[in-house]
């Protein structure tokens, strides 16, 4: 009887955990790089698909000043074990949510927020660090799902965000 009860509780736990993961609806992605001394920088994000839609049509719904969670479902989480310098903006070591803000001229800014783990539509602008300009380009190949990559460069790295044929990029240095 005791074994049966343990088996039933174990199965119930598996169902609950699996259900929590499925509630998000989109697969999760992760990008990570490691610098000297094992200092890691990572991004964990939801990966919505275009499903025949145009990224332009989807993102054109955002007005200037609106925020995109850079993925889907739960907010995108940016973790860094070391202070980073994006231009003249310092992003302190720690965990932050990551957003893109649409500007009036249709350019984008990368926004680091002190909160993390909230649902992706719950952006509190009072918790934002200074915004970082993003460079927008047309990608060589279209990405069906949102794809965020981190790559090392001299003294730092580059974050690339791609969806469809849109590619947003920002460089950073390790402080």
DAKAQUI-V582191 format. One record per helix or strand. SS is the DSSP state (2 for helix, 1 for strand). FROM is the first residue (numbers start at 0). TO is the last residue. If there is no record, write none. Layout:
BEGIN
SS:FROM:TO / SS:FROM:TO
END
This chain:
BEGIN
2:1:21 / 1:27:34 / 2:35:37 / 1:38:45 / 1:48:48 / 2:54:58 / 1:66:67 / 1:73:73 / 1:75:79 / 1:83:85 / 1:88:90 / 1:93:101 / 1:107:112 / 1:118:118 / 2:124:126 / 1:127:127 / 1:131:152 / 1:155:173
END
